[in-house]
Amino acid sequence: MRDEAGYLDIADYAVIGDGRTVALVGRDGSIDWACFPRFDAPAVFCRLLDARQGGSFQVAPTARWTSTRRYRPGTHVLETTFETANGRVCVTDALVQGGRPRIVRALRGISGEVELHIVFRPTFDFARHPTVWTRLDEGVVVAAGNDERLVLHTPAALCLDDIAGARGALRVRAGRQEALVLTHAAATDPDLAASAAEALDAIDAEEDRWRTWCSRIEYGGPHRDLVLRSALVLKLLAHEATGALVAAPTTSLPEELGGARNWDYRYTWLRDAALVLDALMSLGLHGEAMAFWRWLESSCLGCRGPVRIMYELDGSDVPREELLLHLDGYRGSRPVRIGNAAFDQEQLDVNGHVLDAAWVCQVRMAEPHTSIAPLLARLADDAAARWREPDRGIWEVRGAPRHFVHSKLMCWVALDRALRLAERGWLAGDLARWTAARTEVGDAILRDGFNARLGSFTQAFGSEVLDAAALNMSLVGFLPADDPRVVSTVERVQRELTSQGLVRRYTASDGLPGGEGAFTICSFWLVQALALQGRRDEAAALFERVLGCANDVGLLAEEIDASSGRLLGNFPQAYSHLALIRAALRLEGR
């Protein structure tokens, strides 16, 4: 369970959410991560990033126990069943919709009698603000700090301690039901009342809402349960008010235990755009796809200057990176970061992703708003003018800019999709210039991006370094899957970048210290590339291998340690679940 320092494995967490934010719930009944009222707000529970200083909210047996857990089918309502020598109890967790973020923890005795301990210890603003306690009555305590309040209603009397937080115990017998309700409020909001009956009704309503949504998903292929779970994750990571999709709801979960590759992913990357639209549309989730597209339209139209690679949920600029040096980091992985310094990097691939998303929207959804056409034409002009420049690439390297092959490929995509939109009469621009530039960048990729000695497309022009991003050559339609250069690239990636059946991004230096695990999305890219080549058995076997690394409730992180299968990086990761859906669809022949 927890290691000597007090940390769980990343795979030991499940996620609950309400369309505005999420909470991570450990296998031991501890909520170790939550940011209120939205994904990118300061954390009120951050035991995930510092087992000693970071706050949590735990409900678990006082005696030795074992646990099993599951989501109620088609929902994000989590059930954790604890078994002790004296009985069994089920803790049902949900972050329910309403005016304010509200976590309901329902307790149901199954057999015998189980004594539960309750520990409620918030640490506001990443443990940078002191907590002030107030007792409203025997079963209601209020924790305040950083102009926020958390109001906890419990059926048990809690003792208050400035250091240890609010603590108490409760015995639950077979057939008995109780509920704890935690509500987030601003410092000036009135006190909030809650009852056990209202809380249990709220969980039932949440279950109905999720099941109704899940019933709309159109998919009957292999591993339907994990495809549905991935769709549910995408829905959970979509900010309901804006349609924006966060890359992950966490910050600073490491790509290597004890390492420094720890980033804040609580923002929205334009790179995800076409992938999101394609995956959601393929599953019949038209409303969600259009909501994300409308967010993208408004963000791009509202930007001043160049289009950024990432934005906050409301389309504003991502804050500059800040190091939280007072936190130890997950299992000693420092530093903990908030904000993201990559927000103003030059990444030329972003033009291709936005124009590809516009193409998906125009062909498969609804016609893009006419007001975005001038911006799209400007992005095509920018790709035509700047494709020869170096940049930081898809992996957002923090070393010197280079002529990354994937960036050139996405410049080709930008020009190709712009020309396709023009052929449909939707986009106007300098078509002769776009056509010439598309030919020029395509020729350059074939001439300088393919290393004949290696028999592979490489990471950068003139390089001998392999990069899994080269698997996208056929996925974006630049070359057919059976082109000998694509076939040999796939084979080279299998030989050189695959470990224990999982695919690494690359093996070269990238200007950062330390290493990393296999990238989940890269393994799914290989599944798609193999399927396109007709190597379906190999693709299906690799698909099974990656799915075997998901945790017991079907969640994936950004990376996987190939030797141990341990999940690494921010969690759950939208990119990983997007790629799972697309790989499953490819195996189904779509």
C-alpha positions as CSV (number, residue, x, y, z in Angstrom):
1,M,0.0,0.0,0.0
2,R,1.7,3.2,1.1
3,D,5.5,3.2,1.1
4,E,7.6,4.1,4.1
5,A,7.5,7.8,3.1
6,G,3.7,7.7,2.9
7,Y,3.1,7.6,-0.9
8,L,0.7,5.4,-2.9
9,D,1.5,4.2,-6.4
10,I,-0.1,6.4,-9.1
11,A,-2.1,3.3,-10.2
12,D,-3.6,3.2,-6.7
13,Y,-5.7,6.3,-7.4
14,A,-9.1,6.7,-9.0
15,V,-10.7,9.9,-10.1
16,I,-14.1,11.6,-9.5
17,G,-15.3,14.9,-11.0
18,D,-18.1,17.2,-11.7
19,G,-17.2,18.9,-15.0
20,R,-15.3,21.7,-13.3
21,T,-12.6,19.9,-11.3
22,V,-11.7,16.4,-10.0
23,A,-10.4,14.7,-6.9
24,L,-8.0,11.7,-6.7
25,V,-9.2,9.0,-4.3
26,G,-6.6,6.5,-3.1
27,R,-7.2,2.7,-2.7
28,D,-7.0,3.4,1.1
29,G,-10.0,5.8,1.0
30,S,-7.8,9.0,1.1
31,I,-8.5,11.9,-1.1
32,D,-5.0,13.2,-1.8
33,W,-5.6,15.7,-4.6
34,A,-8.2,18.3,-5.2
35,C,-8.2,21.8,-6.6
36,F,-11.4,23.9,-6.1
37,P,-13.3,25.3,-7.8
38,R,-11.7,24.3,-11.1
39,F,-8.8,22.1,-12.4
40,D,-6.1,24.8,-12.4
41,A,-7.0,26.4,-9.0
42,P,-4.6,26.1,-6.0
43,A,-4.8,22.7,-4.4
44,V,-6.7,22.2,-1.1
45,F,-5.5,18.6,-0.8
46,C,-2.0,17.9,-2.1
47,R,-0.7,14.9,-0.1
48,L,0.0,13.5,-3.6
49,L,2.9,15.9,-3.8
50,D,4.1,15.9,-0.2
51,A,3.0,13.1,2.1
52,R,4.1,15.0,5.1
53,Q,2.9,18.6,4.5
54,G,0.1,18.0,1.9
55,G,-3.5,17.7,3.1
56,S,-6.0,14.9,2.6
57,F,-9.4,13.6,3.5
58,Q,-9.4,10.0,4.5
59,V,-12.1,7.5,5.5
60,A,-10.8,4.0,6.2
61,P,-11.1,1.2,8.8
62,T,-9.1,1.5,12.0
63,A,-8.3,-2.2,11.9
64,R,-6.2,-4.1,9.3
65,W,-8.1,-4.2,6.1
66,T,-8.1,-5.2,2.4
67,S,-10.0,-3.3,-0.3
68,T,-11.5,-3.7,-3.7
69,R,-13.0,-1.0,-5.8
70,R,-14.9,-0.3,-9.0
71,Y,-16.8,2.4,-10.8
72,R,-20.5,1.9,-11.0
73,P,-20.9,0.9,-14.7
74,G,-21.0,3.8,-17.0
75,T,-20.3,6.4,-14.3
76,H,-17.6,8.1,-12.3
77,V,-19.3,7.1,-9.0
78,L,-16.6,5.2,-7.2
79,E,-17.2,2.3,-4.8
80,T,-14.4,1.1,-2.4
81,T,-15.2,-1.9,-0.4
82,F,-13.2,-2.5,2.8
83,E,-13.0,-5.8,4.5
84,T,-11.8,-6.4,8.1
85,A,-11.9,-9.3,10.4
86,N,-15.1,-7.9,11.9
87,G,-17.1,-6.9,8.8
88,R,-17.3,-5.2,5.4
89,V,-18.2,-1.6,4.5
90,C,-18.6,0.2,1.2
91,V,-17.5,3.8,0.8
92,T,-19.1,5.5,-2.3
93,D,-17.5,8.7,-3.5
94,A,-18.8,11.2,-6.0
95,L,-18.1,14.8,-6.8
96,V,-21.7,15.9,-7.5
97,Q,-22.9,18.7,-9.7
98,G,-24.4,21.8,-8.2
99,G,-23.7,25.4,-7.4
100,R,-20.4,24.7,-5.6
101,P,-18.0,21.8,-5.7
102,R,-19.3,19.1,-3.3
103,I,-17.8,15.7,-2.5
104,V,-20.2,13.1,-1.1
105,R,-18.8,10.1,0.7
106,A,-21.6,7.6,1.5
107,L,-20.9,4.8,4.0
108,R,-22.9,1.5,3.8
109,G,-22.4,-1.4,6.2
110,I,-22.4,-4.7,4.3
111,S,-21.7,-7.2,7.1
112,G,-20.7,-7.2,10.7
113,E,-19.5,-3.9,12.2
114,V,-16.5,-1.8,11.0
115,E,-15.0,1.1,12.9
116,L,-13.8,3.8,10.5
117,H,-11.5,6.6,11.2
118,I,-12.1,10.0,9.6
119,V,-9.2,12.4,9.0
120,F,-9.9,15.8,7.4
121,R,-6.9,17.9,6.9
122,P,-7.0,20.5,4.1
123,T,-3.8,22.5,3.3
124,F,-4.9,25.5,1.3
125,D,-2.9,26.9,-1.7
126,F,-0.5,24.0,-1.9
127,A,0.1,24.1,1.8
128,R,1.2,27.7,1.7
129,H,-1.6,29.1,3.8
130,P,-2.5,28.2,7.4
131,T,-5.8,26.6,8.2
132,V,-8.3,28.3,10.6
133,W,-10.8,25.9,12.2
134,T,-14.4,26.6,13.3
135,R,-16.9,24.2,14.8
136,L,-20.5,25.0,13.9
137,D,-22.0,22.1,15.9
138,E,-21.0,18.6,16.8
139,G,-21.2,17.3,13.2
140,V,-20.1,20.4,11.2
141,V,-16.6,21.8,11.0
142,V,-15.3,24.6,8.8
143,A,-11.7,24.8,7.6
144,A,-10.7,28.2,6.1
145,G,-7.6,29.6,4.4
146,N,-6.6,31.5,1.2
147,D,-10.1,33.1,1.0
148,E,-11.7,29.7,0.8
149,R,-13.7,27.5,3.1
150,L,-14.4,23.8,3.2
151,V,-17.5,22.9,5.2
152,L,-17.6,19.2,6.3
153,H,-20.8,17.6,7.6
154,T,-20.2,14.3,9.3
155,P,-22.3,11.9,11.4
156,A,-19.4,11.7,13.8
157,A,-18.0,14.2,16.3
158,L,-14.6,15.4,15.3
159,C,-11.7,16.7,17.4
160,L,-9.9,19.7,16.0
161,D,-6.2,20.2,16.0
162,D,-4.3,22.9,14.2
163,I,-1.6,20.5,13.1
164,A,-3.4,17.1,12.7
165,G,-6.7,18.6,11.4
166,A,-10.2,17.2,12.2
167,R,-10.3,13.6,13.4
168,G,-12.9,11.2,14.6
169,A,-14.3,7.7,14.4
170,L,-17.5,6.1,13.4
171,R,-18.9,2.6,13.7
172,V,-20.9,1.3,10.7
173,R,-23.0,-1.9,11.2
174,A,-24.5,-4.0,8.4
175,G,-27.5,-2.3,6.9
176,R,-26.6,1.1,8.2
177,Q,-26.0,4.1,5.9
178,E,-24.3,7.3,6.7
179,A,-22.8,10.2,4.6
180,L,-20.1,12.8,4.8
181,V,-20.5,15.9,2.7
182,L,-17.7,18.3,1.9
183,T,-18.6,21.6,0.3
184,H,-16.2,24.2,-1.1
185,A,-17.2,27.9,-0.6
186,A,-15.8,31.3,-0.8
187,A,-14.9,32.9,2.5
188,T,-17.9,35.2,2.3
189,D,-20.6,32.6,1.4
190,P,-23.2,31.7,4.0
191,D,-22.9,28.5,5.9
192,L,-24.1,25.5,4.0
193,A,-26.5,22.9,5.3
194,A,-26.5,19.2,4.3
195,S,-28.3,16.0,5.3
196,A,-27.5,12.4,4.8
197,A,-30.7,11.8,2.8
198,E,-29.9,14.7,0.5
199,A,-26.3,13.4,0.0
200,L,-27.4,9.9,-0.9
201,D,-30.0,11.3,-3.3
202,A,-27.2,13.4,-4.9
203,I,-25.1,10.3,-5.5
204,D,-28.1,8.6,-7.2
205,A,-28.7,11.7,-9.4
206,E,-25.0,11.7,-10.3
207,E,-25.1,8.0,-11.3
208,D,-28.2,8.7,-13.5
209,R,-26.5,11.6,-15.1
210,W,-23.4,9.7,-16.0
211,R,-25.3,6.6,-17.2
212,T,-27.5,8.7,-19.4
213,W,-24.5,10.4,-21.0
214,C,-22.6,7.1,-21.4
215,S,-25.6,5.5,-23.2
216,R,-25.0,7.9,-26.1
217,I,-21.6,6.4,-26.9
218,E,-21.6,4.5,-30.2
219,Y,-19.0,1.7,-30.0
220,G,-19.3,-2.0,-30.3
221,G,-15.7,-3.1,-31.0
222,P,-13.1,-4.8,-28.9
223,H,-12.6,-3.8,-25.2
224,R,-15.8,-1.8,-25.1
225,D,-15.5,-1.3,-21.3
226,L,-12.1,0.4,-21.6
227,V,-13.2,2.5,-24.6
228,L,-16.2,3.7,-22.6
229,R,-14.0,4.4,-19.6
230,S,-11.6,6.4,-21.8
231,A,-14.6,8.4,-23.2
232,L,-15.7,9.0,-19.6
233,V,-12.3,10.3,-18.7
234,L,-12.4,12.7,-21.6
235,K,-15.8,13.9,-20.5
236,L,-14.5,14.3,-16.9
237,L,-11.5,16.4,-18.1
238,A,-13.7,18.7,-20.2
239,H,-14.5,22.0,-18.4
240,E,-18.2,22.1,-18.7
241,A,-18.5,25.9,-18.8
242,T,-16.1,26.4,-21.6
243,G,-15.6,23.1,-23.5
244,A,-11.9,23.2,-22.9
245,L,-10.1,19.8,-22.3
246,V,-7.3,19.8,-19.7
247,A,-4.3,17.5,-20.6
248,A,-4.5,16.1,-17.1
249,P,-5.9,17.2,-13.8
250,T,-2.6,17.0,-11.9
251,T,0.8,18.8,-11.8
252,S,4.3,17.5,-11.3
253,L,3.7,13.7,-11.2
254,P,7.1,12.6,-12.5
255,E,8.2,11.0,-15.7
256,E,10.9,9.3,-13.6
257,L,10.7,8.7,-9.9
258,G,13.0,11.1,-8.1
259,G,13.5,13.1,-11.4
260,A,13.0,16.7,-12.4
261,R,10.7,16.1,-15.4
262,N,7.6,17.2,-13.6
263,W,5.2,19.5,-15.4
264,D,1.8,21.2,-14.8
265,Y,-0.7,19.7,-17.3
266,R,-3.9,21.4,-16.0
267,Y,-4.2,23.4,-19.2
268,T,-5.5,22.9,-22.7
269,W,-3.1,22.2,-25.6
270,L,-4.2,23.0,-29.2
271,R,-2.3,20.0,-30.2
272,D,-5.1,17.8,-28.9
273,A,-7.6,19.5,-31.1
274,A,-8.0,17.2,-34.1
275,L,-7.5,14.1,-32.0
276,V,-10.3,15.2,-29.6
277,L,-12.7,16.1,-32.4
278,D,-12.1,12.8,-34.3
279,A,-12.4,10.6,-31.2
280,L,-15.5,12.3,-29.9
281,M,-17.2,12.3,-33.3
282,S,-16.3,8.7,-33.9
283,L,-18.1,7.7,-30.7
284,G,-21.2,9.8,-31.6
285,L,-20.5,12.5,-29.0
286,H,-21.3,15.4,-31.3
287,G,-22.2,17.9,-28.6
288,E,-18.9,17.5,-26.8
289,A,-16.9,17.7,-30.0
290,M,-18.6,20.9,-31.0
291,A,-18.2,22.4,-27.5
292,F,-14.4,21.8,-27.7
293,W,-14.3,23.3,-31.3
294,R,-16.2,26.4,-30.1
295,W,-13.7,26.8,-27.3
296,L,-10.9,26.5,-29.8
297,E,-12.5,29.0,-32.1
298,S,-13.0,31.5,-29.3
299,S,-9.5,31.0,-27.9
300,C,-7.8,31.4,-31.3
301,L,-9.9,34.4,-32.3
302,G,-9.3,36.1,-28.9
303,C,-5.6,35.7,-28.9
304,R,-3.3,38.7,-29.3
305,G,-0.3,38.0,-31.5
306,P,0.6,34.5,-32.4
307,V,-1.5,31.5,-31.6
308,R,-0.3,29.9,-28.4
309,I,0.3,26.1,-28.0
310,M,-1.7,26.0,-24.8
311,Y,-4.3,28.1,-22.9
312,E,-6.1,28.3,-19.6
313,L,-9.6,26.9,-19.5
314,D,-11.1,30.4,-20.3
315,G,-8.7,30.9,-23.3
316,S,-6.4,33.2,-21.4
317,D,-2.6,32.8,-21.3
318,V,-1.1,30.1,-19.1
319,P,0.7,31.6,-16.1
320,R,4.5,31.6,-16.0
321,E,6.1,28.6,-14.4
322,E,6.6,28.8,-10.6
323,L,8.6,26.3,-8.4
324,L,7.0,25.3,-5.1
325,L,10.3,24.5,-3.3
326,H,8.6,23.9,0.0
327,L,7.0,20.7,-1.3
328,D,9.0,17.4,-1.4
329,G,7.3,16.3,-4.7
330,Y,5.8,12.9,-5.4
331,R,8.2,10.3,-3.8
332,G,10.9,13.0,-3.7
333,S,10.5,14.1,-7.4
334,R,11.4,17.7,-7.3
335,P,10.7,20.4,-8.2
336,V,6.9,20.8,-8.0
337,R,5.8,23.2,-10.7
338,I,2.7,25.3,-11.3
339,G,2.2,27.1,-14.5
340,N,4.1,26.0,-17.6
341,A,7.1,27.7,-19.2
342,A,6.5,26.0,-22.5
343,F,3.4,28.1,-23.2
344,D,5.4,30.6,-25.3
345,Q,7.6,28.2,-27.1
346,E,7.9,28.2,-30.9
347,Q,6.2,25.0,-31.9
348,L,5.4,25.1,-35.6
349,D,3.2,22.0,-35.5
350,V,0.4,23.9,-33.8
351,N,-0.7,25.4,-37.2
352,G,-1.2,21.9,-38.6
353,H,-3.2,20.7,-35.6
354,V,-5.6,23.7,-35.7
355,L,-6.2,23.4,-39.5
356,D,-6.6,19.6,-39.2
357,A,-9.2,20.3,-36.5
358,A,-11.0,22.7,-38.8
359,W,-10.9,20.1,-41.6
360,V,-12.5,17.5,-39.2
361,C,-15.1,20.0,-38.1
362,Q,-16.0,21.0,-41.7
363,V,-16.2,17.4,-43.0
364,R,-17.7,15.6,-40.1
365,M,-19.4,18.1,-37.8
366,A,-20.8,21.5,-38.5
367,E,-19.3,24.2,-40.7
368,P,-16.7,26.3,-38.7
369,H,-17.8,29.8,-37.9
370,T,-16.9,32.1,-40.8
371,S,-15.1,34.5,-38.4
372,I,-12.3,32.0,-37.9
373,A,-11.5,31.7,-41.7
374,P,-9.1,34.6,-41.8
375,L,-7.2,33.2,-38.9
376,L,-7.0,29.8,-40.6
377,A,-5.7,31.4,-43.7
378,R,-3.1,33.3,-41.6
379,L,-2.0,30.0,-40.1
380,A,-1.6,28.5,-43.6
381,D,0.4,31.6,-44.6
382,D,2.5,31.2,-41.5
383,A,3.2,27.5,-42.3
384,A,4.2,28.4,-45.8
385,A,6.5,31.2,-44.6
386,R,8.1,29.5,-41.6
387,W,8.4,25.8,-42.3
388,R,12.1,26.2,-42.8
389,E,12.7,27.5,-39.3
390,P,13.7,25.4,-36.3
391,D,11.4,25.0,-33.3
392,R,11.0,23.1,-30.0
393,G,8.8,20.4,-31.5
394,I,6.0,18.2,-30.3
395,W,8.0,17.1,-27.2
396,E,8.5,20.7,-26.1
397,V,12.3,20.3,-25.6
398,R,13.9,22.8,-23.4
399,G,17.2,22.7,-25.3
400,A,18.1,24.6,-28.5
401,P,15.5,24.7,-31.3
402,R,16.0,22.1,-34.1
403,H,14.5,21.2,-37.5
404,F,12.2,18.6,-36.1
405,V,10.7,16.3,-38.7
406,H,7.4,16.1,-37.0
407,S,7.1,19.9,-37.0
408,K,7.7,19.9,-40.8
409,L,5.2,17.1,-41.2
410,M,2.5,19.2,-39.4
411,C,3.4,22.3,-41.5
412,W,2.6,20.0,-44.5
413,V,-0.7,19.1,-42.8
414,A,-1.5,22.8,-42.3
415,L,-1.0,23.5,-45.9
416,D,-2.7,20.3,-47.1
417,R,-5.8,20.9,-44.9
418,A,-6.0,24.6,-46.0
419,L,-6.0,23.5,-49.6
420,R,-8.7,20.9,-49.0
421,L,-10.8,23.5,-47.2
422,A,-10.3,25.8,-50.2
423,E,-11.3,23.1,-52.6
424,R,-14.6,22.8,-50.7
425,G,-15.1,26.6,-51.2
426,W,-14.8,27.4,-47.5
427,L,-11.4,29.0,-47.2
428,A,-9.8,31.7,-49.4
429,G,-6.1,32.5,-49.6
430,D,-3.0,32.4,-51.7
431,L,-3.6,28.9,-53.1
432,A,-0.6,29.0,-55.4
433,R,1.7,29.8,-52.5
434,W,0.1,27.1,-50.3
435,T,0.4,24.5,-53.1
436,A,4.1,25.4,-53.8
437,A,5.0,25.3,-50.1
438,R,3.2,22.0,-49.5
439,T,5.3,20.5,-52.3
440,E,8.5,22.1,-50.9
441,V,8.1,20.9,-47.3
442,G,7.0,17.5,-48.5
443,D,10.1,17.2,-50.7
444,A,12.3,18.4,-47.8
445,I,10.8,15.8,-45.4
446,L,11.6,13.0,-47.9
447,R,15.0,14.3,-48.7
448,D,16.3,15.5,-45.3
449,G,14.0,13.7,-42.8
450,F,14.6,10.1,-44.1
451,N,17.9,8.5,-43.3
452,A,18.6,5.9,-45.9
453,R,21.3,4.2,-43.9
454,L,19.0,3.7,-41.0
455,G,16.0,3.0,-43.2
456,S,13.9,5.4,-41.1
457,F,12.5,8.9,-40.7
458,T,14.4,10.5,-37.9
459,Q,13.8,13.1,-35.2
460,A,15.3,16.0,-37.0
461,F,16.7,16.9,-40.5
462,G,20.1,15.2,-40.9
463,S,19.9,13.3,-37.7
464,E,20.4,9.7,-36.9
465,V,18.2,9.8,-33.8
466,L,14.9,7.9,-34.0
467,D,11.7,9.4,-32.8
468,A,8.3,7.7,-32.3
469,A,6.6,10.8,-33.7
470,A,7.7,9.5,-37.2
471,L,4.9,6.9,-36.8
472,N,2.5,9.7,-37.8
473,M,3.7,9.8,-41.4
474,S,0.8,7.5,-42.5
475,L,-1.6,8.5,-39.7
476,V,-1.9,12.1,-41.0
477,G,-1.9,11.0,-44.7
478,F,1.5,12.2,-45.8
479,L,2.5,8.8,-47.1
480,P,0.5,5.6,-47.6
481,A,1.0,3.0,-44.9
482,D,2.6,0.5,-47.3
483,D,5.2,3.0,-48.6
484,P,8.6,1.2,-48.1
485,R,9.9,4.2,-46.1
486,V,7.0,4.0,-43.7
487,V,7.2,0.2,-43.4
488,S,11.0,0.4,-42.6
489,T,10.4,3.3,-40.1
490,V,7.8,1.2,-38.3
491,E,10.2,-1.8,-38.2
492,R,13.0,0.4,-36.9
493,V,10.9,1.9,-34.1
494,Q,9.9,-1.6,-33.1
495,R,13.6,-2.7,-32.9
496,E,15.1,0.4,-31.4
497,L,12.5,2.3,-29.4
498,T,10.4,-0.6,-28.0
499,S,11.1,-2.1,-24.6
500,Q,8.9,-4.9,-23.1
501,G,6.4,-4.2,-25.9
502,L,6.1,-0.5,-25.0
503,V,7.4,2.4,-27.1
504,R,9.6,5.2,-25.9
505,R,9.6,8.7,-27.5
506,Y,13.3,8.8,-28.3
507,T,16.6,8.0,-26.7
508,A,18.7,11.1,-27.4
509,S,19.5,14.0,-25.1
510,D,16.8,16.7,-25.0
511,G,18.4,19.3,-22.7
512,L,16.8,17.9,-19.5
513,P,18.4,15.8,-16.8
514,G,17.2,12.2,-16.0
515,G,15.2,9.8,-18.0
516,E,11.5,8.8,-18.5
517,G,9.2,5.9,-19.1
518,A,7.6,4.6,-22.3
519,F,5.1,7.1,-23.7
520,T,1.6,5.7,-23.7
521,I,0.5,7.5,-26.8
522,C,3.5,6.3,-28.7
523,S,2.5,2.7,-28.1
524,F,-1.0,3.5,-29.4
525,W,0.5,5.2,-32.5
526,L,2.4,2.0,-33.2
527,V,-0.9,0.0,-32.9
528,Q,-2.5,2.3,-35.5
529,A,0.5,2.2,-37.8
530,L,0.6,-1.7,-37.7
531,A,-3.2,-1.9,-38.3
532,L,-2.9,0.4,-41.3
533,Q,-0.3,-1.9,-42.8
534,G,-2.6,-4.9,-42.4
535,R,-0.6,-6.3,-39.5
536,R,-3.7,-6.7,-37.4
537,D,-2.5,-9.5,-35.2
538,E,0.6,-7.6,-34.2
539,A,-1.5,-4.5,-33.7
540,A,-4.0,-6.3,-31.5
541,A,-1.3,-7.9,-29.4
542,L,0.4,-4.6,-28.7
543,F,-3.0,-3.0,-27.9
544,E,-3.6,-5.8,-25.3
545,R,-0.1,-5.1,-23.9
546,V,-0.8,-1.4,-23.3
547,L,-4.3,-2.0,-22.0
548,G,-2.7,-4.4,-19.5
549,C,-0.9,-1.4,-18.0
550,A,-4.1,0.4,-17.1
551,N,-5.0,0.3,-13.4
552,D,-7.8,-1.7,-11.9
553,V,-10.4,0.9,-12.8
554,G,-9.2,1.4,-16.4
555,L,-7.1,4.6,-16.0
556,L,-3.8,5.4,-17.8
557,A,-1.1,8.0,-17.0
558,E,1.1,9.7,-19.5
559,E,3.9,7.1,-19.3
560,I,4.6,3.6,-18.2
561,D,7.8,2.1,-16.8
562,A,8.4,-0.7,-19.3
563,S,10.2,-3.0,-16.8
564,S,7.7,-2.8,-13.9
565,G,4.5,-1.7,-15.6
566,R,4.3,1.2,-13.1
567,L,2.4,4.3,-14.2
568,L,4.3,7.5,-14.5
569,G,3.6,11.1,-15.2
570,N,0.4,13.1,-14.8
571,F,-2.8,11.1,-14.3
572,P,-5.2,10.4,-15.8
573,Q,-3.8,11.7,-19.1
574,A,-6.3,12.8,-21.8
575,Y,-3.7,12.2,-24.6
576,S,-3.4,8.5,-23.5
577,H,-7.1,7.9,-23.4
578,L,-7.6,9.7,-26.7
579,A,-5.0,7.5,-28.3
580,L,-6.7,4.4,-26.8
581,I,-10.0,5.3,-28.4
582,R,-8.3,6.0,-31.8
583,A,-6.3,2.8,-31.7
584,A,-9.5,0.8,-30.9
585,L,-11.3,2.4,-33.8
586,R,-8.4,1.7,-36.1
587,L,-8.5,-2.0,-35.1
588,E,-12.2,-2.0,-35.8
589,G,-11.5,-0.7,-39.3
590,R,-12.6,2.9,-38.8
